[in-house]
Amino acid sequence: MKTTYHDSCHCGAVRYAAALDLSEGVRRCNCSYCAKTRYAKAFTGDDELTILAGKEMLADYRGPDSVWPEDHIHHRFCTRCGVQVFSRGYLENFGGWFYAVNTATLDDASDEELAAAPIIYENGREDRQEEAPAVTSYL
Ligand SMILES: [Zn+2]
């Protein structure tokens, strides 16, 4: 069951709400982007995230490998404090547009809720997101 969490960047300029089911897992991946940002993401639908404040503060970054439509991801982060709040992506095998929410930005998720979420490891570096990489302990 999805719960609506209220979320923000570090400086508070960007605030948003996202409906997530943390029991579906928090994903940690070894791809070039997730590894550099230590991204811990949870997926939700394109109509399940609402920006409440600071839309004009959001940068929109697409990596060099982001190509339409196979791997089309917009990483959004606060231009004041640098915290990545979420990414919006389009993948055909996900049924179109979706959000990947940075679970580190959930303000009203308890430590217990975050700790109970199963961690799903993805081998994004080798484009095999459905498999865990050989080494996961550093992710
Ligand atoms: Zn900020």
Backbone and ligand atoms as CSV (ligand in chain L), in Angstrom:
chain,resi,resn,atom,element,x,y,z
A,1,MET,N,N,0.837,-1.192,0.000
A,1,MET,CA,C,0.000,0.000,0.000
A,1,MET,C,C,0.875,1.246,0.000
A,2,LYS,N,N,0.495,2.213,-0.797
A,2,LYS,CA,C,1.312,3.417,-0.888
A,2,LYS,C,C,0.951,4.415,0.213
A,3,THR,N,N,1.985,5.073,0.707
A,3,THR,CA,C,1.850,6.136,1.700
A,3,THR,C,C,2.378,7.409,1.060
A,4,THR,N,N,1.719,8.530,1.318
A,4,THR,CA,C,2.222,9.797,0.786
A,4,THR,C,C,3.223,10.389,1.775
A,5,TYR,N,N,4.459,10.548,1.314
A,5,TYR,CA,C,5.526,11.130,2.129
A,5,TYR,C,C,5.777,12.566,1.663
A,6,HIS,N,N,6.164,13.395,2.628
A,6,HIS,CA,C,6.531,14.772,2.334
A,6,HIS,C,C,8.046,14.871,2.403
A,7,ASP,N,N,8.615,15.530,1.423
A,7,ASP,CA,C,10.032,15.356,1.140
A,7,ASP,C,C,10.644,16.717,0.811
A,8,SER,N,N,11.939,16.852,1.034
A,8,SER,CA,C,12.582,18.125,0.709
A,8,SER,C,C,14.074,17.935,0.488
A,9,CYS,N,N,14.677,18.947,-0.159
A,9,CYS,CA,C,16.134,19.014,-0.272
A,9,CYS,C,C,16.709,19.483,1.068
A,10,HIS,N,N,18.020,19.699,1.145
A,10,HIS,CA,C,18.616,20.075,2.435
A,10,HIS,C,C,18.230,21.481,2.860
A,11,CYS,N,N,18.258,22.433,1.926
A,11,CYS,CA,C,17.999,23.829,2.304
A,11,CYS,C,C,16.510,24.110,2.437
A,12,GLY,N,N,15.669,23.210,1.946
A,12,GLY,CA,C,14.225,23.375,2.079
A,12,GLY,C,C,13.569,24.155,0.956
A,13,ALA,N,N,14.361,24.611,-0.007
A,13,ALA,CA,C,13.769,25.362,-1.124
A,13,ALA,C,C,12.834,24.482,-1.945
A,14,VAL,N,N,13.222,23.207,-2.110
A,14,VAL,CA,C,12.407,22.271,-2.898
A,14,VAL,C,C,11.648,21.374,-1.933
A,15,ARG,N,N,10.332,21.382,-2.073
A,15,ARG,CA,C,9.493,20.494,-1.280
A,15,ARG,C,C,8.554,19.769,-2.224
A,16,TYR,N,N,8.310,18.487,-1.921
A,16,TYR,CA,C,7.408,17.722,-2.775
A,16,TYR,C,C,6.756,16.623,-1.968
A,17,ALA,N,N,5.730,16.035,-2.537
A,17,ALA,CA,C,5.041,14.897,-1.922
A,17,ALA,C,C,5.074,13.754,-2.924
A,18,ALA,N,N,5.292,12.538,-2.408
A,18,ALA,CA,C,5.340,11.370,-3.287
A,18,ALA,C,C,4.686,10.192,-2.594
A,19,ALA,N,N,3.869,9.464,-3.343
A,19,ALA,CA,C,3.242,8.240,-2.825
A,19,ALA,C,C,4.151,7.069,-3.152
A,20,LEU,N,N,4.569,6.375,-2.090
A,20,LEU,CA,C,5.529,5.271,-2.250
A,20,LEU,C,C,5.092,4.087,-1.411
A,21,ASP,N,N,5.453,2.897,-1.867
A,21,ASP,CA,C,5.333,1.693,-1.048
A,21,ASP,C,C,6.749,1.204,-0.769
A,22,LEU,N,N,7.276,1.573,0.388
A,22,LEU,CA,C,8.670,1.227,0.688
A,22,LEU,C,C,8.873,-0.281,0.824
A,23,SER,N,N,7.778,-1.021,1.059
A,23,SER,CA,C,7.938,-2.476,1.156
A,23,SER,C,C,8.279,-3.090,-0.204
A,24,GLU,N,N,8.099,-2.320,-1.291
A,24,GLU,CA,C,8.507,-2.799,-2.617
A,24,GLU,C,C,10.015,-2.666,-2.827
A,25,GLY,N,N,10.676,-1.995,-1.894
A,25,GLY,CA,C,12.129,-1.970,-1.952
A,25,GLY,C,C,12.716,-0.604,-2.232
A,26,VAL,N,N,13.908,-0.428,-1.695
A,26,VAL,CA,C,14.739,0.735,-1.998
A,26,VAL,C,C,15.914,0.206,-2.806
A,27,ARG,N,N,16.167,0.845,-3.945
A,27,ARG,CA,C,17.122,0.296,-4.906
A,27,ARG,C,C,18.459,1.018,-4.847
A,28,ARG,N,N,19.507,0.216,-4.825
A,28,ARG,CA,C,20.857,0.762,-4.855
A,28,ARG,C,C,21.552,0.125,-6.042
A,29,CYS,N,N,22.230,0.933,-6.819
A,29,CYS,CA,C,22.688,0.508,-8.139
A,29,CYS,C,C,24.142,0.935,-8.332
A,30,ASN,N,N,24.865,0.167,-9.136
A,30,ASN,CA,C,26.277,0.477,-9.371
A,30,ASN,C,C,26.511,1.193,-10.697
A,31,CYS,N,N,25.458,1.716,-11.347
A,31,CYS,CA,C,25.675,2.440,-12.604
A,31,CYS,C,C,26.446,3.727,-12.308
A,32,SER,N,N,26.940,4.365,-13.348
A,32,SER,CA,C,27.831,5.516,-13.152
A,32,SER,C,C,27.129,6.619,-12.364
A,33,TYR,N,N,25.852,6.833,-12.595
A,33,TYR,CA,C,25.155,7.914,-11.894
A,33,TYR,C,C,24.814,7.535,-10.451
A,34,CYS,N,N,24.179,6.394,-10.267
A,34,CYS,CA,C,23.775,5.998,-8.911
A,34,CYS,C,C,24.982,5.811,-8.006
A,35,ALA,N,N,26.087,5.295,-8.537
A,35,ALA,CA,C,27.265,5.073,-7.699
A,35,ALA,C,C,27.856,6.411,-7.248
A,36,LYS,N,N,27.910,7.391,-8.147
A,36,LYS,CA,C,28.508,8.679,-7.777
A,36,LYS,C,C,27.637,9.471,-6.821
A,37,THR,N,N,26.330,9.279,-6.897
A,37,THR,CA,C,25.436,10.028,-6.016
A,37,THR,C,C,24.982,9.196,-4.823
A,38,ARG,N,N,25.398,7.941,-4.747
A,38,ARG,CA,C,24.936,7.030,-3.696
A,38,ARG,C,C,23.409,7.073,-3.607
A,39,TYR,N,N,22.813,6.976,-4.787
A,39,TYR,CA,C,21.367,7.097,-4.908
A,39,TYR,C,C,20.675,5.897,-4.255
A,40,ALA,N,N,19.687,6.147,-3.431
A,40,ALA,CA,C,18.844,5.107,-2.831
A,40,ALA,C,C,17.422,5.444,-3.240
A,41,LYS,N,N,16.920,4.760,-4.245
A,41,LYS,CA,C,15.694,5.219,-4.905
A,41,LYS,C,C,14.537,4.255,-4.725
A,42,ALA,N,N,13.341,4.820,-4.778
A,42,ALA,CA,C,12.105,4.036,-4.780
A,42,ALA,C,C,11.270,4.550,-5.949
A,43,PHE,N,N,10.695,3.627,-6.679
A,43,PHE,CA,C,9.939,4.007,-7.873
A,43,PHE,C,C,8.491,4.319,-7.540
A,44,THR,N,N,7.917,5.244,-8.301
A,44,THR,CA,C,6.489,5.474,-8.231
A,44,THR,C,C,5.998,6.008,-9.574
A,45,GLY,N,N,4.681,6.066,-9.715
A,45,GLY,CA,C,4.089,6.430,-10.992
A,45,GLY,C,C,4.202,7.911,-11.304
A,46,ASP,N,N,4.027,8.217,-12.568
A,46,ASP,CA,C,4.195,9.597,-13.019
A,46,ASP,C,C,3.153,10.541,-12.435
A,47,ASP,N,N,2.009,10.009,-12.001
A,47,ASP,CA,C,0.959,10.870,-11.425
A,47,ASP,C,C,0.984,10.812,-9.896
A,48,GLU,N,N,2.060,10.296,-9.310
A,48,GLU,CA,C,2.095,10.102,-7.859
A,48,GLU,C,C,3.150,10.955,-7.165
A,49,LEU,N,N,3.614,11.992,-7.843
A,49,LEU,CA,C,4.564,12.933,-7.235
A,49,LEU,C,C,4.105,14.341,-7.573
A,50,THR,N,N,4.087,15.194,-6.558
A,50,THR,CA,C,3.660,16.583,-6.736
A,50,THR,C,C,4.721,17.509,-6.153
A,51,ILE,N,N,5.190,18.452,-6.942
A,51,ILE,CA,C,6.133,19.461,-6.442
A,51,ILE,C,C,5.320,20.524,-5.710
A,52,LEU,N,N,5.656,20.755,-4.435
A,52,LEU,CA,C,4.901,21.702,-3.608
A,52,LEU,C,C,5.560,23.080,-3.568
A,53,ALA,N,N,6.873,23.124,-3.706
A,53,ALA,CA,C,7.584,24.409,-3.678
A,53,ALA,C,C,8.935,24.254,-4.347
A,54,GLY,N,N,9.415,25.345,-4.932
A,54,GLY,CA,C,10.782,25.394,-5.433
A,54,GLY,C,C,11.002,24.777,-6.795
A,55,LYS,N,N,9.946,24.668,-7.603
A,55,LYS,CA,C,10.125,24.087,-8.929
A,55,LYS,C,C,11.202,24.841,-9.727
A,56,GLU,N,N,11.254,26.170,-9.538
A,56,GLU,CA,C,12.214,26.988,-10.278
A,56,GLU,C,C,13.649,26.777,-9.789
A,57,MET,N,N,13.802,26.124,-8.626
A,57,MET,CA,C,15.149,25.858,-8.083
A,57,MET,C,C,15.730,24.558,-8.620
A,58,LEU,N,N,14.934,23.771,-9.332
A,58,LEU,CA,C,15.371,22.437,-9.748
A,58,LEU,C,C,16.206,22.474,-11.025
A,59,ALA,N,N,17.406,21.946,-10.944
A,59,ALA,CA,C,18.189,21.700,-12.151
A,59,ALA,C,C,17.665,20.432,-12.813
A,60,ASP,N,N,17.973,20.299,-14.075
A,60,ASP,CA,C,17.530,19.149,-14.863
A,60,ASP,C,C,18.755,18.595,-15.574
A,61,TYR,N,N,19.261,17.474,-15.072
A,61,TYR,CA,C,20.494,16.898,-15.618
A,61,TYR,C,C,20.200,15.577,-16.307
A,62,ARG,N,N,20.706,15.466,-17.520
A,62,ARG,CA,C,20.640,14.180,-18.230
A,62,ARG,C,C,22.067,13.739,-18.523
A,63,GLY,N,N,22.382,12.501,-18.171
A,63,GLY,CA,C,23.725,11.978,-18.408
A,63,GLY,C,C,23.984,11.777,-19.893
A,64,PRO,N,N,25.259,11.616,-20.264
A,64,PRO,CA,C,25.623,11.479,-21.680
A,64,PRO,C,C,25.026,10.240,-22.338
A,65,ASP,N,N,24.670,9.231,-21.542
A,65,ASP,CA,C,24.099,8.010,-22.122
A,65,ASP,C,C,22.576,8.057,-22.205
A,66,SER,N,N,21.985,9.178,-21.773
A,66,SER,CA,C,20.532,9.252,-21.749
A,66,SER,C,C,20.014,9.553,-23.152
A,67,VAL,N,N,19.393,8.568,-23.752
A,67,VAL,CA,C,18.898,8.718,-25.121
A,67,VAL,C,C,17.425,8.331,-25.168
A,68,TRP,N,N,16.693,9.054,-25.985
A,68,TRP,CA,C,15.288,8.743,-26.183
A,68,TRP,C,C,15.151,7.557,-27.105
A,69,PRO,N,N,14.245,6.573,-26.858
A,69,PRO,CA,C,13.496,6.431,-25.611
A,69,PRO,C,C,14.068,5.349,-24.707
A,70,GLU,N,N,15.218,4.773,-25.095
A,70,GLU,CA,C,15.674,3.575,-24.374
A,70,GLU,C,C,16.071,3.891,-22.933
A,71,ASP,N,N,16.700,5.032,-22.710
A,71,ASP,CA,C,17.244,5.324,-21.378
A,71,ASP,C,C,17.128,6.833,-21.178
A,72,HIS,N,N,15.933,7.275,-20.892
A,72,HIS,CA,C,15.641,8.705,-20.894
A,72,HIS,C,C,15.335,9.128,-19.459
A,73,ILE,N,N,16.346,9.691,-18.782
A,73,ILE,CA,C,16.201,10.007,-17.363
A,73,ILE,C,C,16.592,11.462,-17.128
A,74,HIS,N,N,15.700,12.199,-16.459
A,74,HIS,CA,C,15.995,13.568,-16.029
A,74,HIS,C,C,16.268,13.525,-14.529
A,75,HIS,N,N,17.498,13.834,-14.126
A,75,HIS,CA,C,17.836,13.900,-12.708
A,75,HIS,C,C,17.591,15.329,-12.235
A,76,ARG,N,N,16.842,15.484,-11.158
A,76,ARG,CA,C,16.470,16.824,-10.688
A,76,ARG,C,C,17.087,17.074,-9.314
A,77,PHE,N,N,17.790,18.180,-9.190
A,77,PHE,CA,C,18.412,18.507,-7.905
A,77,PHE,C,C,18.314,19.992,-7.634
A,78,CYS,N,N,18.419,20.338,-6.363
A,78,CYS,CA,C,18.290,21.731,-5.941
A,78,CYS,C,C,19.537,22.503,-6.336
A,79,THR,N,N,19.360,23.622,-7.001
A,79,THR,CA,C,20.510,24.411,-7.441
A,79,THR,C,C,21.144,25.192,-6.289
A,80,ARG,N,N,20.482,25.280,-5.147
A,80,ARG,CA,C,21.098,25.972,-4.002
A,80,ARG,C,C,21.934,25.005,-3.161
A,81,CYS,N,N,21.353,23.868,-2.759
A,81,CYS,CA,C,22.069,22.981,-1.830
A,81,CYS,C,C,22.616,21.729,-2.507
A,82,GLY,N,N,22.217,21.451,-3.725
A,82,GLY,CA,C,22.803,20.339,-4.458
A,82,GLY,C,C,22.200,18.979,-4.190
A,83,VAL,N,N,21.198,18.903,-3.328
A,83,VAL,CA,C,20.613,17.598,-3.013
A,83,VAL,C,C,19.703,17.146,-4.150
A,84,GLN,N,N,19.954,15.934,-4.608
A,84,GLN,CA,C,19.078,15.357,-5.619
A,84,GLN,C,C,17.798,14.866,-4.957
A,85,VAL,N,N,16.673,15.324,-5.449
A,85,VAL,CA,C,15.416,14.951,-4.821
A,85,VAL,C,C,14.725,13.785,-5.534
A,86,PHE,N,N,14.743,13.797,-6.835
A,86,PHE,CA,C,14.132,12.693,-7.593
A,86,PHE,C,C,14.620,12.734,-9.030
A,87,SER,N,N,14.302,11.670,-9.751
A,87,SER,CA,C,14.527,11.623,-11.188
A,87,SER,C,C,13.208,11.276,-11.841
A,88,ARG,N,N,12.998,11.808,-13.047
A,88,ARG,CA,C,11.830,11.420,-13.829
A,88,ARG,C,C,12.345,10.765,-15.099
A,89,GLY,N,N,11.843,9.581,-15.337
A,89,GLY,CA,C,12.356,8.835,-16.473
A,89,GLY,C,C,11.252,8.270,-17.339
A,90,TYR,N,N,11.674,7.832,-18.510
A,90,TYR,CA,C,10.773,7.166,-19.439
A,90,TYR,C,C,11.449,5.889,-19.899
A,91,LEU,N,N,10.823,4.774,-19.609
A,91,LEU,CA,C,11.333,3.498,-20.086
A,91,LEU,C,C,10.149,2.701,-20.608
A,92,GLU,N,N,10.308,2.168,-21.804
A,92,GLU,CA,C,9.181,1.438,-22.382
A,92,GLU,C,C,8.811,0.233,-21.539
A,93,ASN,N,N,9.826,-0.451,-20.972
A,93,ASN,CA,C,9.489,-1.637,-20.174
A,93,ASN,C,C,8.974,-1.294,-18.778
A,94,PHE,N,N,8.879,0.007,-18.453
A,94,PHE,CA,C,8.223,0.467,-17.232
A,94,PHE,C,C,6.828,1.008,-17.548
A,95,GLY,N,N,6.441,0.921,-18.793
A,95,GLY,CA,C,5.132,1.431,-19.191
A,95,GLY,C,C,5.094,2.931,-19.362
A,96,GLY,N,N,6.228,3.538,-19.628
A,96,GLY,CA,C,6.243,4.975,-19.896
A,96,GLY,C,C,6.960,5.758,-18.815
A,97,TRP,N,N,6.393,6.925,-18.494
A,97,TRP,CA,C,7.033,7.829,-17.531
A,97,TRP,C,C,6.868,7.319,-16.097
A,98,PHE,N,N,7.892,7.571,-15.283
A,98,PHE,CA,C,7.852,7.186,-13.874
A,98,PHE,C,C,8.784,8.116,-13.109
A,99,TYR,N,N,8.699,8.050,-11.790
A,99,TYR,CA,C,9.643,8.766,-10.929
A,99,TYR,C,C,10.483,7.770,-10.139
A,100,ALA,N,N,11.730,8.138,-9.926
A,100,ALA,CA,C,12.607,7.473,-8.964
A,100,ALA,C,C,12.884,8.510,-7.873
A,101,VAL,N,N,12.384,8.254,-6.686
A,101,VAL,CA,C,12.480,9.208,-5.582
A,101,VAL,C,C,13.717,8.888,-4.737
A,102,ASN,N,N,14.464,9.919,-4.380
A,102,ASN,CA,C,15.611,9.735,-3.485
A,102,ASN,C,C,15.082,9.563,-2.069
A,103,THR,N,N,15.148,8.331,-1.550
A,103,THR,CA,C,14.540,8.069,-0.240
A,103,THR,C,C,15.273,8.796,0.891
A,104,ALA,N,N,16.455,9.325,0.624
A,104,ALA,CA,C,17.148,10.127,1.640
A,104,ALA,C,C,16.439,11.459,1.883
A,105,THR,N,N,15.535,11.845,0.994
A,105,THR,CA,C,14.856,13.143,1.137
A,105,THR,C,C,13.473,13.028,1.771
A,106,LEU,N,N,13.089,11.829,2.234
A,106,LEU,CA,C,11.764,11.657,2.843
A,106,LEU,C,C,11.787,12.216,4.268
A,107,ASP,N,N,11.047,13.289,4.520
A,107,ASP,CA,C,11.091,13.927,5.842
A,107,ASP,C,C,10.213,13.232,6.864
A,108,ASP,N,N,9.129,12.608,6.431
A,108,ASP,CA,C,8.223,12.023,7.412
A,108,ASP,C,C,8.181,10.496,7.364
A,109,ALA,N,N,9.220,9.881,6.820
A,109,ALA,CA,C,9.386,8.436,6.971
A,109,ALA,C,C,10.223,8.208,8.227
A,110,SER,N,N,9.779,7.314,9.082
A,110,SER,CA,C,10.523,7.068,10.321
A,110,SER,C,C,11.781,6.247,10.027
A,111,ASP,N,N,12.718,6.289,10.957
A,111,ASP,CA,C,13.913,5.455,10.827
A,111,ASP,C,C,13.504,3.990,10.686
A,112,GLU,N,N,12.461,3.592,11.439
A,112,GLU,CA,C,12.024,2.188,11.403
A,112,GLU,C,C,11.454,1.829,10.024
A,113,GLU,N,N,10.672,2.744,9.439
A,113,GLU,CA,C,10.133,2.473,8.098
A,113,GLU,C,C,11.259,2.335,7.079
A,114,LEU,N,N,12.225,3.247,7.150
A,114,LEU,CA,C,13.334,3.193,6.189
A,114,LEU,C,C,14.156,1.930,6.395
A,115,ALA,N,N,14.354,1.549,7.660
A,115,ALA,CA,C,15.162,0.356,7.944
A,115,ALA,C,C,14.451,-0.914,7.505
A,116,ALA,N,N,13.112,-0.901,7.525
A,116,ALA,CA,C,12.353,-2.102,7.167
A,116,ALA,C,C,12.260,-2.306,5.658
A,117,ALA,N,N,12.548,-1.274,4.886
A,117,ALA,CA,C,12.431,-1.403,3.429
A,117,ALA,C,C,13.516,-2.346,2.913
A,118,PRO,N,N,13.132,-3.364,2.161
A,118,PRO,CA,C,14.158,-4.255,1.612
A,118,PRO,C,C,15.051,-3.500,0.630
A,119,ILE,N,N,16.341,-3.801,0.648
A,119,ILE,CA,C,17.263,-3.186,-0.306
A,119,ILE,C,C,17.372,-4.104,-1.517
A,120,ILE,N,N,17.164,-3.529,-2.686
A,120,ILE,CA,C,17.294,-4.274,-3.937
A,120,ILE,C,C,18.521,-3.722,-4.658
A,121,TYR,N,N,19.487,-4.577,-4.925
A,121,TYR,CA,C,20.701,-4.136,-5.612
A,121,TYR,C,C,20.554,-4.353,-7.112
A,122,GLU,N,N,21.025,-3.374,-7.875
A,122,GLU,CA,C,20.925,-3.438,-9.334
A,122,GLU,C,C,22.312,-3.340,-9.968
A,123,ASN,N,N,22.529,-4.181,-10.948
A,123,ASN,CA,C,23.791,-4.130,-11.687
A,123,ASN,C,C,23.612,-3.246,-12.924
A,124,GLY,N,N,23.405,-1.951,-12.661
A,124,GLY,CA,C,23.186,-1.007,-13.759
A,124,GLY,C,C,24.429,-0.778,-14.593
A,125,ARG,N,N,25.587,-0.954,-13.998
A,125,ARG,CA,C,26.835,-0.738,-14.759
A,125,ARG,C,C,26.894,-1.650,-15.966
A,126,GLU,N,N,26.358,-2.865,-15.814
A,126,GLU,CA,C,26.367,-3.817,-16.935
A,126,GLU,C,C,24.984,-3.940,-17.566
A,127,ASP,N,N,24.114,-2.934,-17.268
A,127,ASP,CA,C,22.777,-2.899,-17.859
A,127,ASP,C,C,21.945,-4.128,-17.513
A,128,ARG,N,N,22.194,-4.683,-16.323
A,128,ARG,CA,C,21.391,-5.823,-15.869
A,128,ARG,C,C,20.768,-5.446,-14.523
A,129,GLN,N,N,19.804,-4.509,-14.576
A,129,GLN,CA,C,19.184,-3.963,-13.368
A,129,GLN,C,C,18.437,-5.020,-12.564
A,130,GLU,N,N,18.058,-6.106,-13.203
A,130,GLU,CA,C,17.289,-7.140,-12.502
A,130,GLU,C,C,18.191,-8.057,-11.675
A,131,GLU,N,N,19.518,-7.863,-11.778
A,131,GLU,CA,C,20.456,-8.715,-11.037
A,131,GLU,C,C,21.276,-7.861,-10.082
A,132,ALA,N,N,21.672,-8.462,-8.969
A,132,ALA,CA,C,22.604,-7.783,-8.067
A,132,ALA,C,C,24.015,-7.906,-8.635
A,133,PRO,N,N,24.834,-6.860,-8.496
A,133,PRO,CA,C,26.227,-7.004,-8.909
A,133,PRO,C,C,26.971,-7.928,-7.945
A,134,ALA,N,N,28.161,-8.370,-8.341
A,134,ALA,CA,C,28.936,-9.313,-7.523
A,134,ALA,C,C,29.265,-8.701,-6.161
A,135,VAL,N,N,29.567,-7.397,-6.129
A,135,VAL,CA,C,29.930,-6.724,-4.880
A,135,VAL,C,C,28.887,-5.641,-4.615
A,136,THR,N,N,28.282,-5.678,-3.429
A,136,THR,CA,C,27.233,-4.708,-3.098
A,136,THR,C,C,27.521,-3.904,-1.838
A,137,SER,N,N,28.498,-4.327,-1.045
A,137,SER,CA,C,28.636,-3.771,0.300
A,137,SER,C,C,28.953,-2.286,0.309
A,138,TYR,N,N,29.508,-1.746,-0.758
A,138,TYR,CA,C,29.872,-0.335,-0.768
A,138,TYR,C,C,28.741,0.559,-1.283
A,139,LEU,N,N,27.678,-0.060,-1.810
A,139,LEU,CA,C,26.605,0.740,-2.428
A,139,LEU,C,C,25.674,1.318,-1.376
L,1,ZN,ZN,ZN,18.013,22.945,-1.522
